[in-house]
């Protein structure tokens, strides 16, 4: 595959991803707020009542913080991350998949049935592409998470900016702070790998079935569309993303908590809780790694604690992925027309 075609594939994938994420962005903010909630945080933040549901979060964030500053907090860095991550993912995925298909053609000469990558191969290719993209985009993810959860710091006079957050991270944690949660991000390459791997596999099977039917009816195979219909693309994309999200959700929650900035107790809460209790609660929401997050959550809230905020994440992920898969082929078609 030529460099021009690779860049074209990556650009259309990024455009579709940005479009999809823009439409569901408020759900992303709600999911992040719900994912950091815990019993320890609720005890430290006597000034703020925990959100009881997605709807409660949507209503309260809008009422207390405003539509733009609340539900669209971190929009610019988030969409920048989405564009960069999607571009790099589609670029690397197209690149490594192209190399893999060339190897298959060399190995399985005159065996067309063997030229279709297996599901496990699709997953592995997706994981490699995901890992390469996350190395570059993790700092933007950290900034976005802190912007989206910025209301959790008591007595904050104003909303932080991307620049102020980066400056704070560099002063407190050094350059390594921009890669907080990166190991969890690597584990989460399974998520897009599973989603895209299954999607490509199902899409190939559907197109192959269309061609088989066309041959049976005496129709020229070249006239058969290689794209799924909008409805099929949305359904397949939504189902595969739902499966991937449920499987990987504990690490999604752990990554958000690693990148989030835990609040500092106010003087009032110190007096009410006592020094010893306060320190214990603060330690409970300060994490050293993703496994530390999972361990502490398990000890205090059990298995259900690993899935706090799942409903919001699932709704956001399913809608976003469905829209992405439904629109990507259209963005590709538009790009092809513009480049002619």
WOWO-V694227 format. One record per residue. N is the residue number from 1. BURIAL is # if it has 24 or more other C-alpha atoms within 12 Angstrom, else .. Layout:
BEGIN
n = (N N)
burial = (BURIAL BURIAL)
END
This chain:
BEGIN
n = (1 2 3 4 5 6 7 8 9 10 11 12 13 14 15 16 17 18 19 20 21 22 23 24 25 26 27 28 29 30 31 32 33 34 35 36 37 38 39 40 41 42 43 44 45 46 47 48 49 50 51 52 53 54 55 56 57 58 59 60 61 62 63 64 65 66 67 68 69 70 71 72 73 74 75 76 77 78 79 80 81 82 83 84 85 86 87 88 89 90 91 92 93 94 95 96 97 98 99 100 101 102 103 104 105 106 107 108 109 110 111 112 113 114 115 116 117 118 119 120 121 122 123 124 125 126 127 128 129 130 131 132 133 134 135 136 137 138 139 140 141 142 143 144 145 146 147 148 149 150 151 152 153 154 155 156 157 158 159 160 161 162 163 164 165 166 167 168 169 170 171 172 173 174 175 176 177 178 179 180 181 182 183 184 185 186 187 188 189 190 191 192 193 194 195 196 197 198 199 200 201 202 203 204 205 206 207 208 209 210 211 212 213 214 215 216 217 218 219 220 221 222 223 224 225 226 227 228 229 230 231 232 233 234 235 236 237 238 239 240 241 242 243 244 245 246 247 248 249 250 251 252 253 254 255 256 257 258 259 260 261 262 263 264 265 266 267 268 269 270 271 272 273 274 275 276 277 278 279 280 281 282 283 284 285 286 287 288 289 290 291 292 293 294 295 296 297 298 299 300 301 302 303 304 305 306 307 308 309 310 311 312 313 314 315 316 317 318 319 320 321 322 323 324 325 326 327 328 329 330 331 332 333 334 335 336 337 338 339 340)
burial = (. . . . . # # # # # # # # # # # # # # # # # # # # # # # # # # # # # # # # # # # # # # # # . . . . # # . . # . . # # . # # . . . . . . . # # # # # # # # # # # # # # # # # # # # # # # # # # # # # # . # # . . . . . . . . . . . . . . # # . . . # # # # # # # # # # # # # # # # # # # # # # # # # # # # # # # # # # . . . . # # . # . . # # . . # . . . . . . . # # # # # # # # # # # # # # # # # # # # # # # # # # # # . . # . . # . . . . . . . . . . . . . . . . # # . . . . # # # # # # # # # # # # # # . # # # # # # # # # # # # # # # # # # . . . # . . . . . . . . # . . # # . # # # # . # # # # # # . # # . . . . . . . # # # # # # # # # # # # # # # # # # # # # # # # # # # # . . . . . . . .)
END
